[in-house]
Structures are given as structure tokens and as C-alpha cells.
Amino acid sequence: MAKRKARPPVPQAVPPAAFLARMRGLLGEADFAAFEAAQTAPVRRGLRLNLLKCRDASAFARIAGFSLSPLPFSPEGFSVEGGDVSGRHPWHHAGVFYLQEPSAMSAVTALDPRPGQRVLDLCAAPGGKSTQIAARLGGQGLLVANEIVPGRAKILLSNLERFGVRNACVYNETPERLCAAFPGFFDAVLVDAPCSGEGMFRREPAAAAEWTPETPAACARRQRAILDWAKTALRPGGVLVYSTCTFAPEENECVVAAFLKENPDFSMEPIPCAFGRPARPDWGGGEPSLELARRIFPQDGGEGHFVARLRMGAGAAAGTARFHAQENGDGMDDAQADVLLRAFFAEQFGEPPYGRPHAAGEVLFLLPEELPALPQGLRLLRAGVCAGRIKSGRFEPTHALYLAAAPGACRRAVDLPLGDARLAAFLHGEQIEADGAAGYIAVLAAGHAVGFGKASGGVLKNHYPRALRTL
Ligand SMILES: C[S@@+](CC[C@H](N)C(=O)[O-])C[C@H]1O[C@@H](n2cnc3c(N)ncnc32)[C@H](O)[C@@H]1O
């Protein structure tokens, strides 16, 4: 592998004195001492396997050169040491793993999404929890991942594409507009709310610098508004998970207590995994069922999270979603897109096309089966997989199409070991050697697709997206 530049040291955050005083008051002397001691321990790095691409953690660790230890927060999550644990690792480019703060994995464990369900991740960027939900869905059902900030929504899309997710729609919407378009539609909704980020002070010094004693109350107002919209997108009997990465009771127990008071058709449910410790009913006005939510403090093995799982009563009233059929515009119709994609898949992949072929002008998509049509008028970044476009009468595939290939499916491929200089060159954007017939060829990193190129005259023209190339 190419030699890596040493990374500059991460600046150390100084927790505000008022924050520490609050924590001392909340936790009491003994627990506060443990909290403070954990704050100075080395930061644990978390790695989550992409179950869509790899389920064998020992083989993964051996080949990737990592040492993995299980975490209590999620069965597919590990604390990681050794090797090149970074976004530059070829298997990171291939979407085989996601680097994530360990306790952040707990929210999807609490949500417990199952294949075939319709799931909404309402505050989704950069996609830590969306990629985990998609992996748990195993390609069946639907994930709607939404992010309000445009630039962050693009990063969310990029991470879902890297993970090879086929059955997601990515939106850049306000919670209000998104939920109004999907009334009563989802089996499960995750609100991983914007918060004061007290659990991220060590990793994000900016969060510590911005914090004031008034921040939690301001965040709580926004969180309650988001939850009010989130509930409208849930079907009766569905599950709502609320999570934050902050410690402030105002943003955790108090927000959930107020929600339960205003929505008697919702009730707290136990989380099917005993990470961290029970939440504190006395920090949320005394509602006893708050004890079913969980808190994770640094002394519990993660930077900090709060997770509550609520269920909507099965008899509650729900709205009905109304969708409109997609239009094709000029160019192919869906039947022609189907024929073209079948031929391309037969040549390139050992599986037929998945989803529903759809042509929008010159661009061809494989739409999620679970979404018969799309709501109109929303800022949609992607529905399903963008397969490619017709250019000068020929089909040109996308990077996302190769990343979404099932493991072992690429028929025409050059498979390079992780440390191979040609792999480093490809990820850097260079041409590499290619034997054999001309045409599109997948580039694999030890069995997993990282992208593709077009072979001609013994070389592979590089189609690795510029924005993703290593420097
Ligand atoms: C805690 S982060 C989400 C992290 C994400 N779930 C993950 O695991 O990668 C909260 C997100 O909410 C977004 N956000 C900020 N203000 C919002 C608002 N008023 N409504 C909805 N989302 C908002 C932020 O841009 C941010 O991406």
C-alpha cells in the first residue's frame, strides 16, 4: 500500500466549567469521579461491519489487519485497534465497514429494524445510523433517510452508496415537509436529534466551544418539534426511537416525558439489549416508565448517548400516504430500461437486476420495490440505485451500481490484494493494467468492489469518482 502521511493530532477539547459543574450536580461525587476519569482515557475507536457485504468478523479482521473486540452496543460493532483504521483503507472505499463512535451504534440496536420493514431515519446525516439500518434490512423493505442540511444530505447519499444500499430514498427536507408526505407510512422511525452534543466534546471541540448553559433548553424546543412531526409518519403499532448524544436531562428524559404526556397513545418499551444503564425518571419529572430508556456515559464504555424506544398504540388514528407515479420525460420508457439493464447485468453481474427499472430522461434507476411511487414536490436526492445513463446511444454505468453488486457477483473483475500497489493507484485515480477483452471491468479489493473502469488496449481507464479519490 502507498505510504500514508501522518495525521495532525486532534485538538483536545476543554469541557466548559459550567458543564462540568452541572455533571457533578447530576451524577454525585462518586459517579462524577468515574465520569472525569473516563474523559481522560484514550478515545475508543468503533468499527461497524456492513452486513450487506460481510458477516464473518474474524475473517474480516484477519485480512484487513485489524484487532476487533466486541462492543455491548451492537452485535455488528467492534472496538478496533491496529492496522490502517481510517477512511483510506481499501475496504472502507468498498463500503465493507463504517467507522463510528461506539455508543452511537446503540440507537439502531434499540430500533431493531427487520427485513421487509419501512423505516424512516429523519435526521440522518452523515449516515452512521442509516447505513446500520440498511444493513439490518438486508435489502428488503425500505429506508427513507432524510437530512435538512443540503451539504450533509450529499454526504449521507455518498455513504449509503458506498455501503451498496439498494432500497433507500435520500431526501433533503425539513421534518415537517418529509413527514407530511408520508403520513402513517412507516413501521419504525428514528429521530437521532440535533442536540447540544455533550457526549461529543472530546471528538468535536467545536461542540464544547459553542456550549452555554442555555444550549440544552434551546435544543429541547427543536427536539420536541421534530418528534411532533415524526409521530405523524408512523403507522399505528409502529416503533419510534428517540436518541441524542448529549447528557442534559432537558434534551433526554424531559423531552420524552413531555412527548408521553401529550401523546397518551404512545408508551415506553424495553430495549432488547442491556447496554449502558437505565435512564433517570427523576430527571424527567418522575414518569416511572422512563427507566426503560438507556443512558451511556463515558464510564459505560462509549462517549455518550441517550436512547428511548416508544410504541404507538395499534388503535391510534393514522393518515394515508398518497403517491404519484413517476414520469419518464423524454427518452426511454421503463420497459426499455428493463431490457437494457437485464442485458447489462447478464454481462457484468451474476444476478438479475433488483428493484424496479425506471428511466428519467437519459438516466436509469433501479427503484426500491417497496415504494410503488414517489411523493411529489420533495427535494429527493436519490431513489434506489442510479444505474447509469444513456450517452451517445450507449449505456454508461455508475460507480454506485458496482458498489451495490452482491458479494462475488461481478463477472468481469480484476481482484487485487489489499496491499497491491495497483489498488492504491486505482483509488488515487490512475490508469492500471488490464488484460483481456475490452469493456467495463469491476475493480475488487480482496473480493469487494471498490469501483470500475473501462478496459481497452491493455489498460483500465479509471472511473473512480474524483471526489472519492485518495490524495
Ligand atoms: C445527531 S445528527 C444525526 C447523526 C446521524 N443520525 C448519524 O448517525 O450519522 C443530527 C442531524 O440533524 C440535523 N438537523 C439540524 N437541525 C435540524 C432540524 N431543525 N430538523 C431536523 N434535523 C436537523 C443536523 O444537520 C444533523 O445532521
The ligand as an ORCA input file, in Angstrom:
! r2SCAN-3c Opt
* xyz 0 1
  C     -27.114     13.860     15.591
  S     -27.038     14.362     13.976
  C     -27.503     12.927     13.101
  C     -26.437     11.876     13.026
  C     -26.843     10.713     12.159
  N     -28.074     10.120     12.613
  C     -25.773      9.649     12.107
  O     -25.859      8.665     12.834
  O     -24.839      9.791     11.301
  C     -28.452     15.343     13.795
  C     -28.757     15.846     12.397
  O     -29.913     16.671     12.448
  C     -29.765     17.725     11.526
  N     -30.615     18.866     11.924
  C     -30.219     20.088     12.336
  N     -31.296     20.864     12.562
  C     -32.380     20.134     12.282
  C     -33.781     20.401     12.305
  N     -34.266     21.569     12.683
  N     -34.600     19.402     11.918
  C     -34.107     18.212     11.536
  N     -32.794     17.918     11.504
  C     -31.947     18.865     11.871
  C     -28.291     18.046     11.557
  O     -27.896     18.658     10.354
  C     -27.662     16.670     11.769
  O     -27.249     16.105     10.552
*
